[in-house]
Amino acid sequence: MDKRILETILSDQAEELVLKQTKRFCQRKEEDKIDLNSTQAQVVIGVRRSGKSTLCYNALTRKGVKFAYVNFDDERLIHLTADDLNDVLEVLYKINGDFNYLFIDEIQNIPEWYLFVNRLLRREMHVIITGSNAKLLSGELATHLTGRHHSIPLYPFSFAEYCEIRNVDTHSRTTQAIAARRAAFDDYMHQGGFPELQFISDGRDYIDGLVNNILKRDIEQRFKVLHTSAFEQMSHHLLNVAPAVVVDKTLQETFGFKSQHTAKNYVSYLKQAYLLVGLHKYSPKSRQRITGEKVYPIDVALMNRREDAFAGENLGWRLETIVYLELLRKYKSRGLDIYYYSDRNGECDFVVCDGRKAILAVQVSYDISTPRTKEREIAGLLLAAKKTGCDNLLLLTDHNDEEIVRDGCKIAVRPVYDYVLDCGPDPTLNWQVQN
């Protein structure tokens, strides 16, 4: 590319970044995980429009360091190759002068980008990267930047962040404050946590555009999907019915794929692009853990804020999805694993494990006002306790707050809106006290 054109593009991008100074952003917990003093590349990865760029921008500006910026998600840079990256660096020096921090957006769009990043790291440049495809994390990073990168997963807004951006009091215990939090949670359960959704009126068009962009650009083009129509139908179907167990044979038969392997690949693409996130079944046996995977949308806004979604309210599914995403935020970054438990006698929504030790079992039910529903949820927790040896049992609902003792086991019952706002250690986890 002509360097004069490149300079115009990168200058435009620098101006776009400056506009962020006029906007108000909530400070997210993941910001503290970006180590700007590290010699490792700091890699923020997650679904498109989850706030990755803003997170990196905030981390850099609050630290007060001078940095250069390039966004490879710009359509004007679509034909750049690895051979052009040195020209990009040269133009960035011309625009910014000397700098020792380089912020790169959506770097996976450039083939063999890792050679460029490795060279920068050898020159002791501090590199901050964003990416919206898991292949960036599991493939190139693991292979080419082994030991030279630190990955930070980012999800759309949690409920706590949703409250912050909307100035909802999350600490006061007055009747008015509690009512305001409950009302905010009802809105959050329907609207979801994509940051830009908080400031626009037509959420359906926004989600439609986001999903279509991910399907067509991030998946179909990158993975050269042959059966695009069937793939898109399957993708919307899974978003409609999630959370659900994926059965490759059923998907093959429903959408006319040539093999189960094709269906399996297509689901994998959706997870790599962070439209879906998986949950494996609890079992001491590895083979059973990798079969019967459940999938959840990366945000509840994807469940029915799309054209022809026809998914209805699905309050129970929405609540379960919010809880799973919160468990990922709380525990995955600490090296803990999350599963679901299921056998012929019943099931439990989530089991959190530290290695082989189950430290928390969680059941989610929107409404336990009927005795039959309440007993079913309690039975699922007791089954998980018996089969996994876990003695920390938690039943999350829309509004109940009590303690139940059954068969010698204590079950904490808490409203989800209250549980997800806890900033300190989870009081139901004896494991945290012991460790």
Buried (B, 14 or more C-beta within 10 A) or exposed (E): BEEEEBBEBBEEBBEEBEEEEEEEBBEBBBBEBBBBEEEBBBBBBBBBBBBBBBBBBBBBEEEEBEBBBBBBBBEBBEEBEEEBBEBBBEBBEEBBEEBEBBBBBBBBBBEEBBEBBBEBBEEEBBBBBBBBBBBBBEBBBEEBBEEBBBBBBBBBBBBBBBBBBBEBBBEEEEEEBBEBBBEBBEEBBBBBBBBEBBEEEEBEEBBBEBBBEBBEBBBBEBBEBEBEEBBBBBBBBBBBBBBEBBBBEEBBEBBEBEEBEBBBBBBBBBBBBBBBBEBBBBBEEEEEBEBBBBBBBBBBBBBBBBEEBEBEEBBBBBBBBBBBBBBBBBBEBEEBBBBBBBEEEBBBBBBBBBEEEBBBBBBBBBBBEEEEBBEBBBBBBBBBBEBBEBBBBBBBBBBBEEEBEBEEBEBBBBBBBBBBBBEEEBBBBEBBEEE
